[in-house]
Amino acid sequence: MKYKTLFIDLDDTLLDFKAASRNSLSNLLEGMGIPPSHSLINEFEAINSKCWRMLEEGEITREELSKRRFEIFFHALGIKRDPLEANALFRAGLAESAVLKEGALELCRDLCATNTLCLVTNGFSDTQRSRLKACGLEPFFKYLFISSEVGYEKPDRRFFLSALKACNGDARSCLILGDSLSSDIKGGLESGIDTCWYNPLGLDGTGYTYMIKELSEFTNIVLSH
């Protein structure tokens, strides 16, 4: 077996982050007396995605992201609310929401018997750990590498080198599974680790070793090499 250690992303790979985010934001808005709508949710998602990209590129810190995403959102809405309080409530809602992607449970259950599974995720430690536990996938992972604990964000090469060192892994026998070209795939490419791009929408992209549309395909790749 070529790939002994598997680095697997959490959000939008194993868990449906969009569903969790929308549920949490809707509850937050309702609590503020603001009727949630598709346009408001879409606006926040665009702001949140931009802030996370800035974090990945090292342009802002996690602390700045926590404040900035709701600061910008509230400014767009023309209201004055505490962005840090809103962020705390939003994260609390996320921690309670863990919607599995189709095939995620089977993937982890089947591969943990033959491979070392390592979670690799950007995010806040308490939120990500709570979500992983809530969805029932925690027992399948031997190692959890969360950016707020590692000290670096994907795709920073130091994130993956730290993970390799912690699990005594050899880059040549590792494989990364993730949905993000700018985070998972770029990080693997710059760290000498093969990658598998989870691309259910069939988008265009380059830089990956393998590409799949369904998670079941990943299991076949691992077991056939």
N, C-alpha and C positions, 0 to 999 in steps of 0.2 A: 504494500500500500504506500503510494507516494506521499499522500497528505495525512500526517498523524495528528496535527494540531489545527483546529479550525477556529478562526477569529470571526465571530458572527455579530453583526450590527443588530440593534434592538428596534429603533423607531423606523417604521415604514419598511422593515424587513420581516421581523417577527411579529411586531405589534403595529396596529393601525393608528399611527399618531394623529392623523387628521381627524378621525372619529373621536379620539380622546380629547383633542384640543377643542373641537367644536362643542362637545358636551360641556366641557369645563367653562369655556368662554360664555356659552349660552346661560349657564347657571349664574356666572358672575354678573352678566348684564342684567338678568332678571332681578338679582339681589340689589342692584343699583337702581331699579325702576326703569330700566331701558329695555324695550322689547327687542329681543335678538332678531336679526334678519340676515338673509344670505349676503347682502351687500356689506353689512358690518363685519360679519365673520370673514368674508373674503378679504376685506381691507386689513383686518388684524393679521390674517395668515400671511399676507404679502409683507407687512411690516415685520412680523416675527421671523419669516424666512430671511429677509434682508439682514436683520440683526444677527442671526445665527451664522450667515455667510461672513459677516464682518468679524465675528468671533473666530471662525475657522481661519481667517486670514490674519489674525492677530491684531486687528484694528481696534477692537474693544475688548474689555475683560468681561468675565461672567457677571461681575457686580454691575458693570455698566449696562450690560444686556438686560438684567433684571429690572432696571429702572427705565431704560430708554424705550423698550418696546411699548410699554403702556403710556409713557410720557408722550410719545409720538401719536399713539392711538387716541388718547384723550384730547390732544390738541386738534386732531383732525375732526373729532366729534364736537369740539367747541365747549368742552366741559372741564371743570377743575376737580380732580380727584387725586388721591395719593397713589402714585404709580407703584410704589413699593408694597403698599397694602394690597393693591389689586394683583400684583405679581404673586404675592404669598397665597392669596385665595385661589388664583389660577393654578399654581403649582399643587396646592392641596387637592384641587379637583382632578388634576392629571394623575396624581398618585393613587387615586381611587378608581381610575378608569384604565382597563387593560383589555383591549379588544384584539384577539389573536388574528393574524393573517391566516388565510386558508393554507393548511399544510405545515404550519409552524410547529405545532405540537408533535406531529409525526416525524418531522425532520429531526428535532432535538431528541426525541425518544429513541429513534432508530440509530442515530449516529453516536450518541453518548456511549453506546456499548462497544464501539470500535475505535473511537477517536476522543481526544481531549478537546472539550468544548470550552471556549473562552469568549465571554461577552465583551465586545468593544463598542463603547457608546459615548458620545458627547452628551453632556447634561449634568444635572445636579444629583449628587449621590443619593440623598434621601428619596427624591422623587423616582429615580430610576430603579433603585432597590425595591421600593414599595410596589412599583408596577410589575417588576419581574416576579415578585413573590405572589402578587394578586392574580397573575395570569397562569400560575402553576408551572412555570418553566425553570424556576430557580434551581431545583434539585439536579437538573441535567448539566449545569455548568460547574466546572471545577474552578475556574477563575473568572472574576469580574473586574474588568478594566474600565473605569468610568473617569472621564476627563477631569472632573473636579477633584478626584483622588490621585490620579496619575500626575497631574500638574501640567499637562499639555493637552491640546485639542487635536483630534483628527482634523486634517491630514498630517499634522506635524510628525516628521520622521521620528522624533524623540518619543512620541506616544507609543509607536509600534516597537521601537527598540526596547523601551521599558517593559512592554508586555512580553516580548521575546525573552528578555533576561529573567523576568519573574517566573515564567513557566518553563524555563530551560528549553526553549524551543529553538529549532534551526529553521531559518527563513526558507530554506529549500524544501522543507517538509511541512510548511504551513500554507493555508489557503484562507483568504478573506472573503466573506460573503456580505454584501451590502448593497443598498439601493442608490447610494450617492457617488457619482463620478468625482465630484470635487472633494469628497471626504474619504470614503472607504477605498475607492479605486485609485485615486491619486496618492493616498497614503501608502497603499501597498506597492504601487509602482516605484515610489521613491525609497521604499524600504527593502526592495528586493524580494517581495512576497507576492506569489501568484494571487490573482483576484477573480472573483465571480460576481458579475454585476446582475443584481436582481432587477429586471426591467420589464415589469408586467404590461406596461403600456407600449412597448416596442419603440422606444425613443431612439434617436440617433446618438451615437457616442463612440469614443475610442479609448484605448489605453488598458482595457481589461484583458484577462486571459481567457475567461469564459463569460458567456451571457446566457441568462435563463429568463423565462417568463413565468414559470411556476416553480415553487419551492421544492417540489418533488424531484425536479431535474437536478438540483444540487446534490441530493443524496446519491443519485445515479453517477454523477461525476466523481464524487469522493470514492465510492465503492468500486468504480471501474478503473481507477488509476493506481 
